[in-house]
Structures are given as C-alpha cells and as structure tokens.
Amino acid sequence: MAVCKAHGPPYNTSAALTPQSNITDDEGPSYKKYRSCTSTKEPSTPTSRELKTLEADRPIGYGAFGVVWAVTDPRTGKRIALKKMPNVFQNIVSSKRVYRELRMLCFFKHENVIQALDILQPDPVDHMDELYVVTELMQSDLHKIIVSPQPLSSDHVKVFLYQILRGLKYLHSIGILHRDIKPGNLLVNSNCLLKICDFGLARSEEPDRTKEMTQEVVTQYYRSPELLSGATYHSYGVDMWSVGCIFAELLGRKILFQAQSPIQQLNQVIKLLGTPHPEDIRESGASEGAFQYIMSQPYQPPVMHTLHNLSPRANHEAVHLLCRMLVFNPYKRISVTDALTHPYLDEGRLRYHTCMCTCCKTTPSGRVYVDALEPANTLPYDLNYEEHLYTVHQVKEAVSNFISNWHRQKGVVPLCLNTASPVYHQFQSSTVAPQPELTDSPHPW
C-alpha cells in the first residue's frame, strides 16, 4: 500500500500518496487534510501491466533536515521521491531555511539539478509543522558508487565531473551557493545521468563581504580552508573546493581529507597544499586565531605532485585541473565557468551531449547540438523574498501562500498522504538522521 493519493477516479488504496480530495466535513477544512482524502468507491482492479509496476514504498535516504521515500505517483503510476521535512518551523532560522529550499526547488529548470515536481498541501498555518516535496526518483548517489566495487573508468570520472560543474554553473549564475556539495548529494542513474540535490544549506550570494554568514555549512571532509579557518563570508569558491575534493575522491576511490576534527582537517589541507602565504590567509577571511595558529606551525612545502599517486586515472590534465580547484585562497581558486573550459573535460562534454542530454537532438542527418552546452540561468530569480519575514508565523504564511499559488499556476491535482496505507504510520514516524556524537562544528578560533 502506498503513502499518497489524489482526488478524482479511484486509485490503488495501497499507495502512500493519493490525489487530494475536495471533500470537507461539517467541522470545516480538515486539520490534517490527509484525513479527508478518502474515496467511498471501490478501487479499480489494476491491470497486469500496472501490477508489474507496483513497488513497495520504502525509505531511501536520511539527512540532517529530511527523510526521503521512494513512492508511486497515483496519477501517473511513476515512481517518485517524496521528501519529508519534519519540525522545520521550530525557529525563525529553520523556517527561513526550509522556505528558501522550497522556492529554489520550484524555480530550478536544469538537467543536472533536482527540482520539485509537486508539493503536498500543508496543514493550516496554525498547525503547520512539516512539509512534503516530490522530486524525480534517482537510482543511487555518487557516494554509493565510489564505495562500491563497480569499476570507475576515466570516462566515468569525466562525465560525472562535467555534469557536477554544468549544474553548479547554473546555480552560480542564479546567485546561489549550494554550500553542501558532497558525493551523497549528487544523485546518479544507471545511465550516469547526475543531478545535484539537497539545498537545505543553500542560500543566495551575499554581495556585502562584511556581512557574517553561518559557518555551519558543508560536511567537514569537503569544507574549504577558509571555512575551517573561521571565515564568516562565503564565496562561490566554497562550492569549487568541495568539487575538487570529490574529483580527487573519484580518482582515488577514497576521501582526500578525512580528519576527526576541523582543526585536524585544516592541518591535512596544509600538509598537501603547503603553508599558505600570509596574504592569502588574510584575503581568505580567516579569523585572527586561525591566522596565528597557521603561522605558528612549522613551514610545510606543497606536495601537490603526490596527487598523481591517486590512481592511474590521475593523468597530467586531471591533476592540473585538480590543483586549480584545491587552492587555499578562494579568490584564486578556479571558477566553475573556467573549469568547464579545461581540456580534461572535453571528452566528458562530448559523451554527455552525444548520448545523454535532452538539450541536443538526434535527426536523420545526425546529432544537432545546441549553441549553449553549459547554459546559465536566463530567468530572473527573486532574491528579496525573505525581506520583512521576522517571525515564524510570517514565514508559515509565506510558505502557505507560495504553495497555493504554485499549485494554481501548475494546474495539477494536489497530492496528499494516504492514511489507509499500511506504511503510513512508518512514514509518519520516520525522522531525520541521527547526528554523530563527534560534531564537525567549526573550531572556536
């Protein structure tokens, strides 16, 4: 039985999702709108073809801010991903974070970036506590592939890296920093199609470098040296450092910098890059405590040439691009646009656009390629929607209005949870991933 349903003709009652009913009882709109989403008609008998496609709803991922289940869309019969974001309105910070993520997912239109397909209508504002977002269901993620015994060729590495950078260029062109790029947030299908996901820590670019931003971003192993050094301003370089770490991990099949604490992480970075120049430390925004710590340590020469030892796939071009990404000073780090012009990615670009993308078309006379193979965003993105939101209640109202308007513009039948599903209670009780005892919070310089 599935967790969602929709209103209209009878649907399989085992589904976790169902189209939302318009029925209301004498007490007015249901507190939990999911309760009024039932049908008095007998469900239609699925055909043999439908029976083949029926799959059990199951959890497929747990994160710090949400739980993802694989479920079936009762309107189309397609498998989709349903992300539950529980307890997101506990304070103004978490409320704005989830509103920010919701708006981003509904705005994105790019092959290499996950986007919202639907949003379940939430509870009334006074009772709103959680949100549910439907996205495309992908088969795996890059972390699972890296740690698997599956061989990874140079072609795999190139086509994966190309797609990461292609999606990241789109995000940066909008003015969005992801701030948590890691293998587990890069979803992959069996045909090697890759999509960037999980925008819980993403935010728009802050043009004012003097304005402080939280340091509680980026999983430690992929955290840039400026964040490890206590910088309170984030540039696009934060994402590019993470991509460099992932690139090295694809080449070597192991995490490049894997320390037990942020300060040990910084030590590992300096051991590879060498002791940074004082001007680079200052320009990166490092705190005074971090500056004094780095300068008090014995000088270490760079040993970037050891990156050639990652694997036979770490050829000259690969290491050259990797060294441009792994730079201490974020303003000297290669940009995503420049990285995409590197010759190492030529084969990955050709392979992707020859047989994987949907932007280029195959005709009887051959493959027709679009002019912009790595398109930037061309649509205006409102960066001022958080203004005048000072309380949790105001954010809830903004979220409710946004979802209602989004459904109206899409003209789709809203989905809701199916309380008749045998996995409903398991889904409702599922919560975010437990946080490790060993925190990876920034070092208190």
Helices and strands as residue ranges (DSSP letters): E 3-6, E 16-19, G 33-36, H 48-53, E 58-62, E 67-72, E 79-85, H 92-107, E 116-119, G 125-127, E 131-136, E 140-141, H 142-147, H 154-174, E 176-177, G 183-185, E 186-188, E 194-196, E 203-204, G 220-222, H 225-228, H 237-252, H 262-273, H 278-283, H 288-296, G 304-309, H 316-325, H 336-339, G 343-345, H 346-355, E 361-363, E 366-368, H 392-410, E 415-417, H 424-429
